[in-house]
Amino acid sequence: MTATPRPRESDDADEIRLPVGEVLLLAAPGCGKTERLAQHAAEMVRTGEVRQPHQILALTFAKRARTNLDSRIRTHLGPVAARRHVDVVTFHSFAHRLFRNHGTTIGGNPLLLAPQDGWLKELCRTTARVHGVKVDVLTAALVAAKRALITDEEVHARLGACGLPAAMAYQERLDAEGRLDFDDILRYGVRLLALPAVLDLYRARYTAVLVDEAQDLNPLQYLMVHELGRGKIVFGGDQAQGIFRFAGADPDWVFAQIRARNPTVVRLDCSHRSSPAVLRAVSSLATELGGQPLECAEPDKWQGRGRVAILRSPDVYAEANAVINQVQTWLAEDPMASIGVMARAGTRRAYVDQAVRTAGIAAEIWDDPMYSARVVELLRTHAPAAIAAADTDESRIDELQRRCHEAVDPDDLDLRDDITSACVALHERTDETPLTDSLAAIRVAGDPDLPTGAGLHLLSGHSGKGQQFTKVIIVGLEEGFMPHYAAIKSNDPNQIRDELAVLHVMASRAREDLLVTVAADVPNWRGEPLRRDPSRWLPLIEAVTTDPHQDEQSGTAIKILHREPGQVRSLLGSLHCA
């Protein structure tokens, strides 16, 4: 079957220049916010608003978002000019740079180990288990103690007074290991920029500041940038896409602070990303959130392409089989298509992940650093020298980790953490598989320079923020997964709303086609069959479907997926909710 040519796959917004100054760029999903930020950066360079040695500071939240914005800026300016004039960095990496360069001025030790996400999560889980508290309770206590403009001594005092021994035990372990966590890094960064000498130094370097996804800022991140832009700062975002409240984001407070700056408000409300069919589904969810429906910027370019459908299955095994069949059909029709399969919780997507492995489909698993294109590129580049330098696989992996770390920017905390996590995984695998075989067996679908290259991508709803795919499959529209059971149990309207916002974000990642799945039987955490009700929001999608509902009733599934409860429990135990 020959695939019909797709519309131009970009977020090119209308050529309307942003003013130089304080700007609030409000943009619904797919309306060209990131592209407009990139255009603005390029325009400031071309007009001489930014001249060497000065730069524009562009801040994002995650490495994929950084890659996305950086690649767009390079497209407009070329790689050399982009590197000279625009510094694209994540908030945590920028804060770590401040701490490494100036930490001694506030009594800090720049030699402390930078935050490592995997290590910190394990510390949090272990500490919570030892002290008999829930991880989210411990996390909330740490956030309350650290997310303020205070000293280390004041942090210790707050932790000691919070009435939760686990919080102090966590900090004592950090101190003993000579490590920092992400809240520490942000706190240090804000404290340093509060010093006039440090602030003046970075004001002299950066002529302007761009902030992507402003709705995801927590108060410390806002304080980090609010004085730095000197009246030349662009905040880009959309309150309806705020999905990180659980991680400390405060979109209502942040947008109130931004509006108090009296910025020029620029609105983008015409989608350059999605087909009319997908936009009807996205608009249905946006309206439920209190937003406005979206219109397709160039509907004629889609030439009738685009669909929204619901896949109903008797259980997760039949569902996984049907998803794999659909993915293979799409890739056969168009090998250059990017396909995102995502779920609110990793445990819900686990059955599809296993089916992908069984079918031997090349995939990039976003929450597994062993499948990160950039990490694999580094591992394979430095593996020959590391293998030649040591006698055992254990020491070779340690040497490989050291060489990879030396090859990357010390301020790129996300990439360094992924390298560490990948090497930990290699240590675990070499108990059964030689290092050379483990490296050769890794399959990567994506281009290292493209966050969503051709092929299959497996990810969570939160990690897909800011990205886009030709086709999207949202797995698991059942009560308990969408919305998540923790939000339902909380009985907090804000948490329920945030769950709907996650669904809105996931749906809006699709350019051409959107497929959502719902299974009647999804195992519980013990691996026992459990009947599930469809999500309360499934009717919003159902009302705008373009195809008759697909029903996977045969029960046929890949054999390896038929597991006993204990095996399912083992599979799910290695995964954690997004």
C-alpha positions as CSV (number, residue, x, y, z in Angstrom):
1,M,0.0,0.0,0.0
2,T,1.4,3.4,-1.0
3,A,1.3,6.1,1.7
4,T,-0.3,9.4,0.8
5,P,2.2,12.2,1.2
6,R,1.9,13.9,4.6
7,P,1.6,17.6,5.3
8,R,4.7,19.5,6.2
9,E,5.7,18.2,9.7
10,S,6.6,21.4,11.5
11,D,5.1,23.9,13.9
12,D,5.9,26.9,11.6
13,A,3.7,29.7,13.0
14,D,2.7,32.7,11.0
15,E,5.6,35.1,10.4
16,I,4.6,37.7,13.0
17,R,7.5,38.9,15.0
18,L,7.5,39.0,18.8
19,P,8.3,42.4,20.3
20,V,11.6,42.8,22.1
21,G,10.8,43.2,25.7
22,E,8.6,41.5,28.3
23,V,6.3,39.0,26.4
24,L,3.8,36.4,27.5
25,L,3.4,34.0,24.6
26,L,0.2,32.0,25.1
27,A,-0.2,29.0,22.9
28,A,-2.4,25.9,22.8
29,P,-0.9,22.6,21.8
30,G,0.5,22.5,18.3
31,C,0.1,26.3,17.7
32,G,3.8,26.9,17.2
33,K,5.1,28.1,20.5
34,T,8.5,26.5,20.4
35,E,8.9,27.5,16.7
36,R,8.0,31.1,17.6
37,L,10.6,31.1,20.4
38,A,13.2,29.8,17.9
39,Q,12.2,32.5,15.4
40,H,12.4,35.2,18.0
41,A,15.9,34.1,19.0
42,A,17.1,34.1,15.4
43,E,15.5,37.5,14.7
44,M,17.3,39.0,17.7
45,V,20.6,37.8,16.4
46,R,20.0,38.9,12.8
47,T,18.9,42.4,13.8
48,G,21.9,42.9,16.0
49,E,19.8,42.9,19.2
50,V,22.2,40.2,20.4
51,R,25.9,40.6,19.6
52,Q,28.9,38.6,20.7
53,P,30.1,38.1,23.4
54,H,26.5,38.4,24.6
55,Q,24.0,35.6,24.2
56,I,20.3,34.6,24.6
57,L,19.6,32.2,27.5
58,A,16.9,29.7,26.6
59,L,15.6,27.6,29.5
60,T,13.7,24.3,29.2
61,F,12.7,21.6,31.6
62,A,14.0,18.4,30.1
63,K,16.7,17.3,27.7
64,R,14.3,16.4,24.9
65,A,12.6,19.8,25.1
66,R,16.1,21.3,25.0
67,T,17.0,19.3,22.0
68,N,13.7,20.3,20.3
69,L,14.2,24.0,20.8
70,D,18.0,23.9,20.0
71,S,17.4,22.0,16.7
72,R,14.8,24.7,15.7
73,I,17.2,27.5,16.5
74,R,20.0,25.8,14.5
75,T,17.6,25.5,11.6
76,H,17.1,29.2,11.6
77,L,20.6,30.4,12.4
78,G,22.8,27.5,11.3
79,P,24.8,25.4,13.9
80,V,27.8,27.8,14.3
81,A,25.7,31.0,14.8
82,A,23.3,29.1,17.1
83,R,26.1,27.9,19.3
84,R,27.7,31.3,19.5
85,H,24.6,33.3,20.2
86,V,22.0,31.1,22.0
87,D,22.6,29.1,25.2
88,V,19.9,26.4,25.3
89,V,19.9,24.6,28.7
90,T,17.6,23.0,31.2
91,F,16.8,24.7,34.5
92,H,18.7,22.2,36.6
93,S,21.8,22.3,34.4
94,F,21.9,26.1,34.5
95,A,21.5,26.0,38.3
96,H,24.3,23.4,38.5
97,R,26.5,25.7,36.4
98,L,25.9,28.5,38.8
99,F,26.7,26.3,41.8
100,R,29.9,24.9,40.2
101,N,31.2,28.3,39.3
102,H,30.1,30.3,42.4
103,G,29.0,27.9,45.1
104,T,31.8,28.8,47.4
105,T,30.5,32.3,47.8
106,I,27.6,31.0,49.8
107,G,29.6,28.3,51.7
108,G,28.8,25.5,49.2
109,N,31.1,22.8,48.1
110,P,31.3,22.7,44.2
111,L,32.8,19.2,44.4
112,L,29.5,17.7,45.7
113,L,28.1,15.1,43.3
114,A,25.5,16.5,40.9
115,P,21.9,15.1,41.2
116,Q,21.4,11.7,39.7
117,D,17.7,10.9,39.2
118,G,17.9,7.1,39.4
119,W,20.1,7.2,42.6
120,L,17.8,9.8,44.2
121,K,14.6,7.8,43.4
122,E,16.1,4.7,44.9
123,L,17.2,6.6,48.0
124,C,13.7,8.0,48.4
125,R,12.1,4.5,48.0
126,T,14.5,2.9,50.4
127,T,14.2,5.6,53.0
128,A,10.4,5.5,52.8
129,R,10.3,1.7,53.2
130,V,12.7,1.6,56.1
131,H,10.7,4.3,58.0
132,G,7.3,2.9,57.0
133,V,6.0,6.0,55.2
134,K,4.7,6.5,51.6
135,V,7.1,7.9,49.0
136,D,4.8,10.7,48.2
137,V,4.6,11.7,51.9
138,L,8.4,11.8,52.1
139,T,8.7,13.7,48.8
140,A,6.1,16.3,50.0
141,A,8.1,16.9,53.2
142,L,11.3,17.4,51.3
143,V,9.7,19.8,48.8
144,A,8.2,21.8,51.7
145,A,11.6,22.1,53.4
146,K,13.8,22.8,50.4
147,R,11.8,24.9,47.9
148,A,12.6,28.2,49.5
149,L,15.3,30.8,49.5
150,I,17.0,29.4,52.6
151,T,20.4,28.2,53.8
152,D,21.5,24.6,54.4
153,E,21.2,25.1,58.1
154,E,17.6,26.3,57.7
155,V,16.9,23.2,55.6
156,H,18.2,20.9,58.3
157,A,16.1,22.8,60.9
158,R,13.0,22.5,58.8
159,L,13.5,18.8,58.2
160,G,14.1,18.2,61.9
161,A,10.9,20.0,62.8
162,C,8.7,18.5,60.2
163,G,7.8,15.5,62.4
164,L,8.9,13.0,59.8
165,P,12.2,11.1,60.7
166,A,12.4,9.7,57.2
167,A,13.0,13.3,55.9
168,M,16.0,13.8,58.1
169,A,17.3,10.3,57.3
170,Y,17.2,11.1,53.6
171,Q,19.2,14.3,54.1
172,E,21.7,12.6,56.3
173,R,22.4,10.0,53.6
174,L,22.8,12.8,51.0
175,D,25.3,14.5,53.3
176,A,27.2,11.3,54.0
177,E,27.5,10.5,50.3
178,G,28.5,14.1,49.3
179,R,25.5,14.4,47.0
180,L,22.9,17.0,46.0
181,D,19.3,16.5,45.0
182,F,17.4,18.6,42.4
183,D,15.8,20.8,45.0
184,D,19.2,21.6,46.4
185,I,20.5,22.7,43.0
186,L,17.6,25.0,42.4
187,R,17.8,26.5,45.8
188,Y,21.5,27.2,45.4
189,G,20.9,28.7,41.9
190,V,18.4,31.1,43.2
191,R,20.5,32.1,46.2
192,L,23.4,32.8,43.9
193,L,21.5,35.0,41.5
194,A,20.2,36.9,44.5
195,L,23.8,38.1,45.0
196,P,24.2,41.4,43.1
197,A,27.7,40.5,41.9
198,V,26.6,37.1,40.5
199,L,23.4,38.6,38.9
200,D,25.4,41.4,37.3
201,L,27.8,38.9,35.8
202,Y,25.1,36.8,34.1
203,R,23.1,39.9,33.1
204,A,26.3,41.1,31.3
205,R,26.4,37.7,29.5
206,Y,22.7,37.3,28.6
207,T,20.9,40.0,26.6
208,A,17.6,38.2,26.8
209,V,15.9,35.1,28.3
210,L,13.4,32.7,26.8
211,V,11.4,30.4,29.0
212,D,9.6,27.4,27.4
213,E,6.6,25.8,29.1
214,A,6.1,28.5,31.7
215,Q,3.1,26.7,33.2
216,D,5.5,24.0,34.6
217,L,7.7,26.5,36.6
218,N,7.8,26.1,40.3
219,P,8.4,29.2,42.4
220,L,12.1,28.7,42.7
221,Q,12.5,28.4,38.9
222,Y,10.5,31.6,38.4
223,L,12.7,33.4,41.0
224,M,15.8,32.2,39.1
225,V,14.9,34.1,36.0
226,H,12.6,37.0,37.0
227,E,15.5,39.5,37.4
228,L,17.8,38.0,34.8
229,G,16.1,39.1,31.6
230,R,16.3,42.9,32.4
231,G,13.0,43.6,30.6
232,K,13.8,41.2,27.7
233,I,12.2,38.0,28.6
234,V,9.7,35.8,26.8
235,F,7.5,33.4,28.8
236,G,5.9,30.8,26.5
237,G,3.2,28.5,27.9
238,D,-0.4,27.5,28.4
239,Q,-2.1,27.1,31.8
240,A,-4.3,24.3,30.4
241,Q,-1.2,22.2,29.8
242,G,0.0,22.4,33.4
243,I,0.6,18.7,34.4
244,F,3.4,18.9,36.9
245,R,1.6,20.3,39.9
246,F,2.5,17.0,41.7
247,A,6.2,17.9,41.2
248,G,5.9,21.4,42.6
249,A,4.7,23.4,39.6
250,D,2.4,26.2,40.5
251,P,0.9,27.5,37.2
252,D,-1.7,29.8,38.8
253,W,0.9,31.6,41.0
254,V,3.5,31.7,38.2
255,F,1.1,33.2,35.6
256,A,-0.1,35.8,38.2
257,Q,3.6,36.8,38.7
258,I,4.1,37.0,34.9
259,R,1.0,39.1,34.3
260,A,2.1,41.5,37.1
261,R,5.1,42.3,35.0
262,N,2.7,43.9,32.5
263,P,4.0,41.9,29.5
264,T,2.9,42.2,25.9
265,V,0.5,39.2,25.5
266,V,0.7,37.3,22.2
267,R,-1.8,34.5,21.6
268,L,-1.5,31.6,19.2
269,D,-4.7,29.7,18.8
270,C,-4.5,28.1,15.4
271,S,-2.9,24.7,15.2
272,H,-0.1,24.0,12.7
273,R,0.4,20.5,14.0
274,S,-2.6,18.3,13.9
275,S,-5.2,17.1,11.4
276,P,-8.8,18.4,11.7
277,A,-9.8,15.0,13.0
278,V,-7.3,15.0,15.8
279,L,-8.0,18.6,16.6
280,R,-11.7,17.8,17.2
281,A,-10.6,15.3,19.9
282,V,-8.1,17.8,21.4
283,S,-10.7,20.5,21.4
284,S,-13.2,18.3,23.1
285,L,-10.7,17.8,26.0
286,A,-9.7,21.4,26.0
287,T,-13.3,22.6,26.3
288,E,-13.7,20.2,29.3
289,L,-10.7,22.0,30.9
290,G,-12.3,25.4,30.3
291,G,-10.3,26.2,27.2
292,Q,-11.2,27.1,23.7
293,P,-11.6,24.8,20.6
294,L,-8.7,24.9,18.2
295,E,-8.8,25.4,14.4
296,C,-6.6,23.8,11.8
297,A,-4.3,26.4,10.2
298,E,-4.2,24.6,6.8
299,P,-7.0,22.1,6.6
300,D,-6.6,21.6,2.8
301,K,-3.1,20.3,3.3
302,W,-4.4,17.2,5.0
303,Q,-6.3,16.0,2.0
304,G,-8.7,13.9,4.0
305,R,-6.0,12.3,6.1
306,G,-6.3,11.9,9.8
307,R,-8.6,9.8,12.1
308,V,-9.6,9.2,15.6
309,A,-10.5,5.8,16.8
310,I,-11.1,3.7,19.9
311,L,-9.7,0.2,20.3
312,R,-11.8,-1.9,22.8
313,S,-10.2,-5.2,24.0
314,P,-11.3,-7.9,26.4
315,D,-7.9,-7.8,28.2
316,V,-4.5,-6.3,28.0
317,Y,-3.0,-9.2,26.1
318,A,-5.4,-8.9,23.2
319,E,-4.9,-5.1,23.4
320,A,-1.1,-5.4,23.2
321,N,-1.4,-7.8,20.2
322,A,-3.7,-5.3,18.4
323,V,-1.5,-2.4,19.2
324,I,1.6,-4.2,17.7
325,N,-0.4,-5.1,14.6
326,Q,-1.4,-1.5,14.1
327,V,2.1,-0.2,14.6
328,Q,3.5,-2.7,12.1
329,T,0.8,-1.7,9.6
330,W,1.6,2.0,10.0
331,L,5.4,1.4,9.6
332,A,4.8,-0.8,6.5
333,E,2.8,2.0,5.0
334,D,5.2,4.7,5.9
335,P,8.7,3.8,7.4
336,M,9.4,7.4,8.1
337,A,6.4,7.8,10.4
338,S,7.0,8.6,14.1
339,I,4.7,6.6,16.3
340,G,4.2,7.4,20.0
341,V,2.7,4.8,22.3
342,M,2.0,6.3,25.6
343,A,0.2,5.7,28.9
344,R,-0.4,7.6,32.1
345,A,1.4,4.9,34.1
346,G,4.3,2.7,33.1
347,T,2.6,-0.3,34.6
348,R,-0.3,0.1,32.2
349,R,2.0,0.2,29.2
350,A,4.1,-2.7,30.3
351,Y,2.1,-5.3,28.3
352,V,2.7,-3.4,25.1
353,D,6.4,-3.0,25.9
354,Q,6.8,-6.7,26.3
355,A,4.9,-7.3,23.1
356,V,7.3,-4.9,21.3
357,R,10.3,-6.9,22.6
358,T,8.7,-10.2,21.6
359,A,7.9,-9.0,18.1
360,G,11.5,-7.7,17.7
361,I,10.3,-4.2,16.7
362,A,13.0,-1.5,17.0
363,A,11.8,1.0,19.6
364,E,13.1,3.9,21.6
365,I,11.9,3.5,25.2
366,W,12.0,7.0,26.7
367,D,12.0,6.0,30.3
368,D,14.9,3.5,29.8
369,P,18.2,5.2,29.2
370,M,19.5,2.0,27.5
371,Y,17.3,3.0,24.6
372,S,18.3,6.7,24.5
373,A,19.8,7.4,21.1
374,R,22.4,9.8,22.5
375,V,23.4,7.5,25.4
376,V,23.8,4.5,23.0
377,E,25.9,6.6,20.6
378,L,28.2,7.5,23.5
379,L,28.4,4.0,24.8
380,R,29.3,2.5,21.4
381,T,31.8,5.3,20.6
382,H,33.8,4.8,23.8
383,A,33.3,1.0,24.3
384,P,36.3,-0.1,22.2
385,A,38.8,2.0,24.2
386,A,37.1,1.0,27.5
387,I,37.2,-2.7,26.7
388,A,40.9,-2.5,25.7
389,A,41.8,-0.6,28.9
390,A,40.4,-3.2,31.4
391,D,40.4,-6.9,32.0
392,T,36.9,-7.6,33.3
393,D,33.5,-6.5,32.1
394,E,32.8,-4.9,35.5
395,S,35.9,-2.7,35.3
396,R,35.2,-2.1,31.6
397,I,31.8,-0.7,32.3
398,D,33.3,1.6,35.0
399,E,35.9,2.8,32.5
400,L,33.1,3.2,29.9
401,Q,31.1,5.4,32.3
402,R,34.1,7.5,33.1
403,R,34.9,8.1,29.4
404,C,31.3,8.9,28.5
405,H,31.1,11.4,31.3
406,E,34.3,13.1,30.2
407,A,32.8,13.5,26.7
408,V,29.7,15.5,27.7
409,D,29.1,18.9,29.1
410,P,29.4,18.7,32.9
411,D,26.3,20.9,33.2
412,D,24.2,18.5,31.2
413,L,22.8,16.7,34.2
414,D,20.1,14.8,32.3
415,L,22.6,13.2,29.9
416,R,25.1,12.4,32.7
417,D,22.4,10.8,34.8
418,D,21.2,8.7,31.8
419,I,24.8,7.5,31.2
420,T,25.1,6.5,34.9
421,S,21.7,4.6,34.8
422,A,22.7,2.9,31.5
423,C,25.9,1.7,33.0
424,V,24.1,0.4,36.1
425,A,21.8,-1.6,33.7
426,L,24.9,-2.9,31.9
427,H,26.4,-4.1,35.2
428,E,23.1,-6.1,35.8
429,R,23.1,-7.6,32.4
430,T,26.7,-8.7,32.3
431,D,25.8,-11.4,34.9
432,E,24.3,-13.3,32.0
433,T,25.5,-11.5,28.9
434,P,29.0,-10.3,27.9
435,L,29.4,-6.5,27.6
436,T,30.0,-6.6,23.9
437,D,26.9,-8.7,23.3
438,S,24.8,-6.4,25.5
439,L,25.9,-3.3,23.5
440,A,25.3,-5.0,20.2
441,A,21.8,-6.1,21.2
442,I,20.5,-2.5,21.8
443,R,18.2,-1.3,19.1
444,V,17.5,2.4,18.8
445,A,14.8,3.8,16.5
446,G,15.5,7.6,16.8
447,D,18.1,10.0,15.4
448,P,20.2,11.4,18.2
449,D,19.5,14.9,17.0
450,L,15.8,14.5,16.7
451,P,13.6,14.0,19.8
452,T,10.9,12.2,17.8
453,G,12.6,10.7,14.8
454,A,11.1,8.0,12.6
455,G,10.0,4.7,14.2
456,L,8.3,3.6,17.4
457,H,8.6,5.5,20.7
458,L,7.3,4.1,24.0
459,L,6.8,6.8,26.7
460,S,4.7,8.2,29.5
461,G,2.2,11.0,29.2
462,H,4.4,13.4,31.1
463,S,7.6,12.7,29.2
464,G,5.8,13.4,25.9
465,K,5.2,17.0,26.9
466,G,6.4,19.4,24.1
467,Q,6.8,16.6,21.5
468,Q,4.9,15.4,18.5
469,F,4.4,12.2,16.5
470,T,2.8,11.3,13.2
471,K,0.6,8.7,15.0
472,V,-0.3,8.4,18.7
473,I,-1.7,5.5,20.6
474,I,-2.9,6.3,24.2
475,V,-3.1,3.1,26.1
476,G,-5.4,2.5,29.1
477,L,-8.4,4.8,29.2
478,E,-9.9,3.1,32.3
479,E,-10.8,4.4,35.7
480,G,-7.7,3.9,38.0
481,F,-5.3,4.7,35.2
482,M,-6.9,7.7,33.5
483,P,-7.6,9.3,35.9
484,H,-5.0,7.7,38.1
485,Y,-6.2,5.9,41.2
486,A,-4.1,8.2,43.5
487,A,-6.0,11.3,42.1
488,I,-9.4,9.5,42.5
489,K,-8.5,8.5,46.1
490,S,-7.4,12.1,47.0
491,N,-10.9,13.4,46.1
492,D,-9.1,16.6,45.2
493,P,-10.7,18.4,42.2
494,N,-7.3,20.0,41.2
495,Q,-5.7,16.5,41.0
496,I,-8.6,15.2,38.9
497,R,-8.3,18.3,36.6
498,D,-4.5,17.7,36.3
499,E,-5.3,14.1,35.2
500,L,-7.5,15.4,32.4
501,A,-4.7,17.8,31.5
502,V,-2.4,14.9,31.1
503,L,-4.9,13.2,28.7
504,H,-5.2,16.5,26.8
505,V,-1.4,16.7,26.4
506,M,-1.1,13.1,25.3
507,A,-3.9,13.5,22.6
508,S,-2.4,16.8,21.3
509,R,0.9,15.0,20.5
510,A,-0.7,13.4,17.5
511,R,-0.4,15.0,14.0
512,E,-2.4,12.6,11.8
513,D,-4.0,9.8,13.7
514,L,-5.1,9.2,17.3
515,L,-6.0,5.8,18.7
516,V,-7.1,5.3,22.3
517,T,-7.4,1.9,23.9
518,V,-9.6,0.6,26.7
519,A,-9.5,-2.9,28.1
520,A,-12.2,-4.6,30.1
521,D,-9.8,-6.7,32.1
522,V,-6.5,-5.2,33.5
523,P,-4.5,-7.2,36.2
524,N,-4.1,-5.6,39.6
525,W,-0.6,-5.2,41.1
526,R,-0.7,-8.8,42.2
527,G,-1.2,-9.9,38.6
528,E,-4.8,-11.0,39.3
529,P,-7.5,-10.3,36.7
530,L,-9.6,-7.3,37.5
531,R,-12.6,-5.8,35.6
532,R,-12.2,-2.1,34.9
533,D,-14.7,0.6,34.1
534,P,-13.9,2.8,31.0
535,S,-12.5,6.3,31.9
536,R,-15.0,9.0,32.7
537,W,-13.4,10.9,29.8
538,L,-13.8,8.2,27.1
539,P,-17.1,9.7,25.9
540,L,-15.3,13.0,25.0
541,I,-13.2,11.0,22.5
542,E,-16.1,8.7,21.5
543,A,-18.1,11.8,20.4
544,V,-15.5,12.7,17.8
545,T,-14.3,9.4,16.5
546,T,-14.0,9.2,12.7
547,D,-14.1,5.4,12.4
548,P,-16.5,2.8,13.9
549,H,-15.1,1.4,17.1
550,Q,-12.5,-1.3,16.7
551,D,-13.1,-4.4,18.9
552,E,-10.4,-6.8,19.6
553,Q,-12.5,-9.8,20.8
554,S,-10.5,-12.7,19.5
555,G,-8.4,-13.0,22.6
556,T,-5.4,-13.9,20.4
557,A,-2.2,-12.5,21.8
558,I,1.5,-13.1,21.8
559,K,2.2,-16.2,23.8
560,I,4.8,-14.7,26.2
561,L,2.1,-12.3,27.4
562,H,0.1,-15.1,28.9
563,R,1.7,-15.1,32.4
564,E,0.7,-16.4,35.8
565,P,-0.1,-13.8,38.4
566,G,3.3,-14.1,40.0
567,Q,5.0,-13.4,36.7
568,V,2.8,-10.4,36.0
569,R,3.6,-9.1,39.4
570,S,7.3,-9.4,38.7
571,L,6.9,-7.6,35.4
572,L,4.9,-4.7,37.0
573,G,7.2,-4.5,40.0
574,S,10.1,-3.2,37.9
575,L,8.0,-0.3,36.7
576,H,6.8,2.8,38.4
577,C,4.0,5.2,37.7
578,A,4.8,8.3,35.7
